[in-house]
Amino acid sequence: MALFISNKDLPYTPFLVIGSGIAGLYTALKLSEIGEVTLVTKETLVESNTAYAQGGIAAAISPTDSPEFHYQDTIRVGGGLCQPEAVRLLAQEGPRRVRELMALGVPFDQTAGEPALTQEAAHSRRRILHADGDATGREISRVLTRYVIRNSRIRVIENRFVVSLLTADGVCHGALTMKKKIERLEDCEPILAGATILCTGGCGRVYSATTNPQVATGDGLAMAYRAGAPLTDLEFMQFHPTALFLPPAPRFLISETVRGEGALLRNKKGKRFMPGYHEQAELAPRDVVARAIYLEMQKTDTDHVYLDLSVLTPELIKMRFPNIYETCCKYGLDITKEPIPVAPAAHYMMGGIVTDLWGRTGLPHLFSCGEAANTGVHGANRLASNSLLEGLVFGHRIYEYLKGKAPSVPPINIGFKAEIETSTDPQLTKVLITKVQDLMTKNMGIIRDQEKLQRAQVLLVEDSGTVQPGFSHQTFSEEYLELQNMRLVAGLMIQAASFRTESRGSHFRTDFPQTNPDWTKKIFLFKPGKVRIVPGNVLPNWSWPS
């Protein structure tokens, strides 16, 4: 079905921000200083990956630390695929952005009047700021949300699904949005924008075991790809080593800072195993710890290991990790007395929409930051607690680029092709979503091989051909559109993992277990099905019309 839209009498905003995590909220606030902003979010303002981020935000603010140390740690962990210039920006501008949060009133925990800093895996210094113990993301989200709501120059639209970007002549001119239920495609509401900023988060929900909230279905990645913006590094999904494994409880994140404070990993026999896998033991990089736990579970024929907090006092546990303590208590587990059963879960997409140092994508007038973007900071393996900082630093870069510019929409007609059914079966949609999640977990997980990847490709193609029978209430389903986005993103992830015939960072293949120096490259994926291999440390150089 095709829909053609004229921009006559349509809503227009200078800046359209899509998403309400730290990247979306902060970028909207900054852009409001130079123009009117419309912020659209799929659920409520507070429902995002940011709100679930526990550990903290990394920044070199200690007298014993420096941006250079932070830069070196990030580069070392990234497996040769970090963009050095992007990492240097992150490390150097990070302290200013964090102090900006402090000035806004984010209540970072204090020790003797100074920010309390903790340790996390692969950091050479204690540089992780945290708030309310283990609720850093929630506190940052709460403060930024308060400022956004009070800002008269920001129009907030909650519970609005973004169906597609609007493009004409190879330029992005806004987005097509949809309320929870509509009767016809023509009932969707276009929003024209001078600049559109995708801050839609990740895609952890393509896996059955994930720490991500329900909204993380890869919508921004899918819509950017369909519109013509390239994606990269989709083979690098970071699996958090320690998610609560206590069925039927959800896969609740057990922050890396628990290990940073001294907790130890033990197998079902009570044996500590991490020293046998890496010299940094429990504080090894995340990909190493996740694989070690996976292999230990295989060796001991179990589906989880244990995180032993017995070296910590009950008082310290309750003070530093009140959210984890209370959540575990809700499910009958007292972590001051018992170890926490944990297993790895899909956590963070290190790939995404390719951006330059100003957040610009390959589609003119489309920007991106946060988890949806690939800024070049994370490489093949994200350094813990760099993600919240990335959203701030590159949100500010987008603001700096747009400052002094006057984005506008010329008089055009915009053609939009809708790749959706006119009627869908809700029950079949749920079944197909579960099938995508299961095939990704089984075949595109922590350890991969060509046979598994081929099997996943075949199953995904078979499921994509499933006919959706109509039903009596012909209403568009947000869940069905999410399914299409999940299918697309899952297929691109599998494609990238099949191309990369080596092991690097979070991408580990048993049929190619070594890191190949010839693969210090990035895989760019373009619509329709094009692949381009580029040097791993070369920044994109977009040529945008003025």
Secondary structure, 3 states (H helix, E strand, C coil): CEEEEECCCCCEEEEEEECCCHHHHHHHHHHCCCCCEEEECCCCCCCCHHHHCCCCEECCCCCCCCHHHHHHHHHHHCCCCCCHHHHHHHHHHHHHHHHHHHHHCCCECEECCEECEECCCCCCCCCEECECCCCHHHHHHHHHHHHHHHCCCEEEECCCEEEEEEEECCEEEEEEEECCCCCCHHHCEEEEEEEEEECCCCCHHHCCCECCCCCCCCHHHHHHHHHCCCEECCCCEEEEEEEECCCCCCCCECCHHHHHCCCEEECCCCCECHHHCCCCHHHCCHHHHHHHHHHHHHHHCCCCEEEECCCCCHHHHHHHCHHHHHHHHHCCCCCCCCCEEEEEEEEEECCEEECCCCCECCCCCEEECCCCEECCCCCCCCCCCCHHHHHHHHHHHHHHHHCCCCCCCCCCEEEEECCCCCCCCHHHHHHHHHHHHHHHHHHCCCCECHHHHHHHHHHHHHHHCCCCCCCCCCCCCHHHHHHHHHHHHHHHHHHHHHHCCCCECCECECCECCCCHHHCEEEEEECCCEEEEEECCCCCCCCCCC
